[in-house]
Amino acid sequence: QVHLVESGGGLVQPGGSLRLSCAASGSIFRTNFMGWYRQAPGKQRELVATIFSGGSTLYVDSVKGRFSISSNDGENTVYLQMNSLKPEDTSVYYCHTKDQWSGRDYWGQGTQVTVSS
């Protein structure tokens, strides 16, 4: 079992920055990646960024150059640094991982990010 807790969301003006955190606990050794998804009202959940155990990263095109995913393995925490935020980044952001052997998905409770003037 893996437990994920997000924090760091809030209200920010366009062009501003936020850093989201995802604290993981439990059987983390059974996972080999961590990802951030987001879901806006009336839209499907989309993958925003992923970091793999070897340190490689992937981003959706819409956030490339603005968002950065990183991890602090000693603290079992993954971060999403979001810069140059736009109103279209407004969503609930979720942390996600998967048990690499059972295939079970794990999700955090989500944190709201609102970009508005």
Phi and psi restraints in degrees (value plus and minus 20) as a CYANA .aco file:
   2 VAL   PHI    -143.1  -103.1
   2 VAL   PSI     116.2   156.2
   3 HIS   PHI    -136.5   -96.5
   3 HIS   PSI     109.3   149.3
   4 LEU   PHI    -141.6  -101.6
   4 LEU   PSI     113.3   153.3
   5 VAL   PHI    -150.9  -110.9
   5 VAL   PSI      97.7   137.7
   6 GLU   PHI    -111.9   -71.9
   6 GLU   PSI     135.9   175.9
   7 SER   PHI    -176.4  -136.4
   7 SER   PSI     146.6   186.6
   8 GLY   PHI      86.0   126.0
   8 GLY   PSI     -23.7    16.3
   9 GLY   PHI     -90.9   -50.9
   9 GLY   PSI     153.7   193.7
  10 GLY   PHI     143.1   183.1
  10 GLY   PSI    -187.3  -147.3
  11 LEU   PHI    -121.9   -81.9
  11 LEU   PSI     110.8   150.8
  12 VAL   PHI    -161.6  -121.6
  12 VAL   PSI     130.5   170.5
  13 GLN   PHI     -98.5   -58.5
  13 GLN   PSI     134.5   174.5
  14 PRO   PHI     -73.3   -33.3
  14 PRO   PSI     117.2   157.2
  15 GLY   PHI      70.0   110.0
  15 GLY   PSI     -29.7    10.3
  16 GLY   PHI    -102.2   -62.2
  16 GLY   PSI    -195.7  -155.7
  17 SER   PHI    -151.8  -111.8
  17 SER   PSI     132.6   172.6
  18 LEU   PHI    -165.0  -125.0
  18 LEU   PSI     132.5   172.5
  19 ARG   PHI    -142.7  -102.7
  19 ARG   PSI     100.6   140.6
  20 LEU   PHI    -113.6   -73.6
  20 LEU   PSI     126.3   166.3
  21 SER   PHI    -142.9  -102.9
  21 SER   PSI     126.8   166.8
  22 CYS   PHI    -152.1  -112.1
  22 CYS   PSI      90.3   130.3
  23 ALA   PHI    -113.4   -73.4
  23 ALA   PSI     104.5   144.5
  24 ALA   PHI    -128.0   -88.0
  24 ALA   PSI     123.9   163.9
  25 SER   PHI    -165.0  -125.0
  25 SER   PSI     145.9   185.9
  26 GLY   PHI      77.5   117.5
  26 GLY   PSI    -161.8  -121.8
  27 SER   PHI    -104.6   -64.6
  27 SER   PSI      40.3    80.3
  28 ILE   PHI     -84.7   -44.7
  28 ILE   PSI     -46.7    -6.7
  29 PHE   PHI     -82.6   -42.6
  29 PHE   PSI     -35.3     4.7
  30 ARG   PHI    -107.3   -67.3
  30 ARG   PSI     -18.7    21.3
  31 THR   PHI    -136.1   -96.1
  31 THR   PSI     134.1   174.1
  32 ASN   PHI    -151.2  -111.2
  32 ASN   PSI      -4.9    35.1
  33 PHE   PHI    -179.8  -139.8
  33 PHE   PSI     141.1   181.1
  34 MET   PHI    -155.6  -115.6
  34 MET   PSI     121.6   161.6
  35 GLY   PHI    -155.7  -115.7
  35 GLY   PSI     138.0   178.0
  36 TRP   PHI    -133.6   -93.6
  36 TRP   PSI     108.5   148.5
  37 TYR   PHI    -133.9   -93.9
  37 TYR   PSI     144.6   184.6
  38 ARG   PHI    -163.0  -123.0
  38 ARG   PSI     133.6   173.6
  39 GLN   PHI    -163.1  -123.1
  39 GLN   PSI      98.6   138.6
  40 ALA   PHI    -113.2   -73.2
  40 ALA   PSI     137.7   177.7
  41 PRO   PHI     -75.4   -35.4
  41 PRO   PSI     109.4   149.4
  42 GLY   PHI      57.7    97.7
  42 GLY   PSI     -14.4    25.6
  43 LYS   PHI    -140.9  -100.9
  43 LYS   PSI     140.5   180.5
  44 GLN   PHI     -94.7   -54.7
  44 GLN   PSI     132.9   172.9
  45 ARG   PHI     -88.1   -48.1
  45 ARG   PSI     114.4   154.4
  46 GLU   PHI    -145.4  -105.4
  46 GLU   PSI     126.5   166.5
  47 LEU   PHI     -96.3   -56.3
  47 LEU   PSI     108.9   148.9
  48 VAL   PHI    -120.3   -80.3
  48 VAL   PSI     -69.2   -29.2
  49 ALA   PHI    -176.7  -136.7
  49 ALA   PSI     130.5   170.5
  50 THR   PHI    -156.9  -116.9
  50 THR   PSI     121.8   161.8
  51 ILE   PHI    -145.1  -105.1
  51 ILE   PSI     112.4   152.4
  52 PHE   PHI    -118.2   -78.2
  52 PHE   PSI     144.8   184.8
  53 SER   PHI     -80.3   -40.3
  53 SER   PSI     -47.1    -7.1
  54 GLY   PHI    -102.5   -62.5
  54 GLY   PSI     -26.0    14.0
  55 GLY   PHI      83.4   123.4
  55 GLY   PSI     -28.5    11.5
  56 SER   PHI     -90.9   -50.9
  56 SER   PSI     134.8   174.8
  57 THR   PHI    -154.1  -114.1
  57 THR   PSI     136.4   176.4
  58 LEU   PHI    -156.2  -116.2
  58 LEU   PSI     126.4   166.4
  59 TYR   PHI    -156.0  -116.0
  59 TYR   PSI     128.3   168.3
  60 VAL   PHI     -91.1   -51.1
  60 VAL   PSI     128.4   168.4
  61 ASP   PHI     -76.1   -36.1
  61 ASP   PSI     -55.7   -15.7
  62 SER   PHI     -87.4   -47.4
  62 SER   PSI     -35.4     4.6
  63 VAL   PHI    -135.9   -95.9
  63 VAL   PSI     -21.9    18.1
  64 LYS   PHI     -80.2   -40.2
  64 LYS   PSI     114.5   154.5
  65 GLY   PHI      64.9   104.9
  65 GLY   PSI     -31.5     8.5
  66 ARG   PHI    -134.6   -94.6
  66 ARG   PSI     -57.1   -17.1
  67 PHE   PHI    -126.8   -86.8
  67 PHE   PSI     131.4   171.4
  68 SER   PHI    -161.8  -121.8
  68 SER   PSI     106.8   146.8
  69 ILE   PHI    -121.9   -81.9
  69 ILE   PSI     118.9   158.9
  70 SER   PHI    -168.5  -128.5
  70 SER   PSI     148.9   188.9
  71 SER   PHI    -159.6  -119.6
  71 SER   PSI     129.6   169.6
  72 ASN   PHI    -137.3   -97.3
  72 ASN   PSI      74.5   114.5
  73 ASP   PHI     -83.0   -43.0
  73 ASP   PSI     -52.6   -12.6
  74 GLY   PHI     -84.2   -44.2
  74 GLY   PSI     -47.5    -7.5
  75 GLU   PHI    -127.2   -87.2
  75 GLU   PSI     -15.7    24.3
  76 ASN   PHI      31.5    71.5
  76 ASN   PSI      25.4    65.4
  77 THR   PHI    -148.4  -108.4
  77 THR   PSI     118.8   158.8
  78 VAL   PHI    -136.2   -96.2
  78 VAL   PSI     120.4   160.4
  79 TYR   PHI    -138.3   -98.3
  79 TYR   PSI     132.1   172.1
  80 LEU   PHI    -148.6  -108.6
  80 LEU   PSI      83.9   123.9
  81 GLN   PHI    -105.4   -65.4
  81 GLN   PSI     101.8   141.8
  82 MET   PHI    -136.7   -96.7
  82 MET   PSI      95.5   135.5
  83 ASN   PHI    -135.2   -95.2
  83 ASN   PSI     144.6   184.6
  84 SER   PHI      28.4    68.4
  84 SER   PSI      28.5    68.5
  85 LEU   PHI     -85.8   -45.8
  85 LEU   PSI     125.2   165.2
  86 LYS   PHI    -140.1  -100.1
  86 LYS   PSI     136.8   176.8
  87 PRO   PHI     -74.8   -34.8
  87 PRO   PSI     -53.2   -13.2
  88 GLU   PHI     -91.8   -51.8
  88 GLU   PSI     -26.7    13.3
  89 ASP   PHI    -102.1   -62.1
  89 ASP   PSI     -27.3    12.7
  90 THR   PHI     -81.1   -41.1
  90 THR   PSI     101.9   141.9
  91 SER   PHI    -191.6  -151.6
  91 SER   PSI     150.2   190.2
  92 VAL   PHI    -109.6   -69.6
  92 VAL   PSI     108.2   148.2
  93 TYR   PHI    -122.9   -82.9
  93 TYR   PSI     112.6   152.6
  94 TYR   PHI    -141.4  -101.4
  94 TYR   PSI     120.9   160.9
  95 CYS   PHI    -110.4   -70.4
  95 CYS   PSI     123.9   163.9
  96 HIS   PHI    -164.5  -124.5
  96 HIS   PSI     125.9   165.9
  97 THR   PHI    -171.4  -131.4
  97 THR   PSI     154.7   194.7
  98 LYS   PHI    -161.6  -121.6
  98 LYS   PSI     119.7   159.7
  99 ASP   PHI     -89.7   -49.7
  99 ASP   PSI      98.4   138.4
 100 GLN   PHI     -90.7   -50.7
 100 GLN   PSI     -33.6     6.4
 101 TRP   PHI    -122.0   -82.0
 101 TRP   PSI     -62.4   -22.4
 102 SER   PHI    -110.6   -70.6
 102 SER   PSI     -41.2    -1.2
 103 GLY   PHI      61.0   101.0
 103 GLY   PSI     -15.6    24.4
 104 ARG   PHI     -89.5   -49.5
 104 ARG   PSI     114.6   154.6
 105 ASP   PHI    -109.3   -69.3
 105 ASP   PSI     124.2   164.2
 106 TYR   PHI    -145.9  -105.9
 106 TYR   PSI     115.8   155.8
 107 TRP   PHI    -149.0  -109.0
 107 TRP   PSI     127.6   167.6
 108 GLY   PHI    -102.0   -62.0
 108 GLY   PSI    -198.5  -158.5
 109 GLN   PHI    -102.8   -62.8
 109 GLN   PSI     -33.1     6.9
 110 GLY   PHI      74.1   114.1
 110 GLY   PSI     130.1   170.1
 111 THR   PHI    -156.7  -116.7
 111 THR   PSI     113.6   153.6
 112 GLN   PHI    -101.3   -61.3
 112 GLN   PSI     111.0   151.0
 113 VAL   PHI    -139.2   -99.2
 113 VAL   PSI     102.5   142.5
 114 THR   PHI    -142.2  -102.2
 114 THR   PSI     103.4   143.4
 115 VAL   PHI    -131.8   -91.8
 115 VAL   PSI      89.2   129.2
 116 SER   PHI    -177.7  -137.7
 116 SER   PSI     127.8   167.8
